[in-house]
Amino acid sequence: MGRGGYGGGGGGRSRFEEDKKEKPLDYWKIAHKTAPLLWPENLYLKGRVVAVGVTLIFARVANLMVPQMYKGAIDALSGVSEEPYFPTNFIVGYSLLRIFTALQ
């Protein structure tokens, strides 16, 4: 067995150096080849793909809005504002956003 521990027998090159010589991947070429496979021909399926994309974007926005709604509800309940009121809109909004983020 050689010095490398894998029976290479010398030669001065390890298998890791051989991996470095591979050509880099052309990601634009890969994306160009796979794009037709991701976008369906059927109009109904195209609508579903767009609906899923919009839903994912809405879920990310809702995930960002949860702390803001929580802050508004806590501030309203703590009496920071001059006129006390029950923050129904903040509590309902916070609850809906939490439910929506739990569904993703």
N, C-alpha and C positions, 0 to 999 in steps of 0.2 A: 504494500500500500504506500502511496506517495505521501508527501508532506501535507497536502491539503486535507487528508482524512477521507476523501471520497474515491480514492483509487485513480486519480487523474494521471499519475506517473510523471508529474513535472510539466515542463513546457513553459512555465512562468505565467500562464494566463488562468484566471479562475473563471468559473461559469458566470459570475456576476459581471465581469468585464465584457463577456460576449453579449450579455443582455443590453448593454449600453449602446451597442452598434446597430440595434434595430432602428428602422426608420420611424420618425414620429407620426402619430396618427393625424390625418387630415379630418378634423371634426366637421368642417363645412361639407366635405364630400359625403361623409356618413349621414349628416342631417339631410342632405339633398336626396340621397337614396332612400331614406326611411320616411320622409315626409309624405309621399303618396300612400304609404301603408297606414299612416296615422289619421289621415283625412279621408273619411269614407265617401263612396259614390252616392249612396242613398241620401235623399234630402232629409228624411226623418232622422237618420243617424247623425247628420250634420247638425241638426237642431239640438239633439241630445248632447253632442260634444260641446256646442256653444253654451248650453244650459249648465253643464257641469263646470265649465270654465268660469262662468259668471258666479255660480254658487261658491266655488273655491275662493274667488276674489272677495265676495261678500263675507265669507267666513273669516278671512284674514282681517278685513276691516272691522268686523264684529269683535274679533279677538283683541284688536287695538282699542276699541271703544269701551270694553268692560271696565278697565280701571277708572276711566273718566266718569262713567255712570256711577260707579261705586263711590268715587270722591264726591260727586254732586249729592248723592243721597246722604252720605255721612255729614257733609257740611250743612245740609238742610236740617238734619235731625239734631245736630249739635247746637244749633241756634246762632251760628256765625252771622247770618243775615239779620237785619233789623226787624222784619216782620215774620213771626213764626207761622209756619204752615206745615202740613204733612206732605212730604214729597212723593206723592203717588206716581207721578210721571217718571221720576228717577228710579223708583223701586220696580215698577212694571218694566221699564226699559232695561234695567240691569238684569231682571229675571229672564226676560226674553233673550237677551244676548248670551247669558250663561247657558240657557237651554240650547241655543243654536250652536254655541261653541262646543257643547258636550256631544252634539250629534255628528260633528265632523270626525 
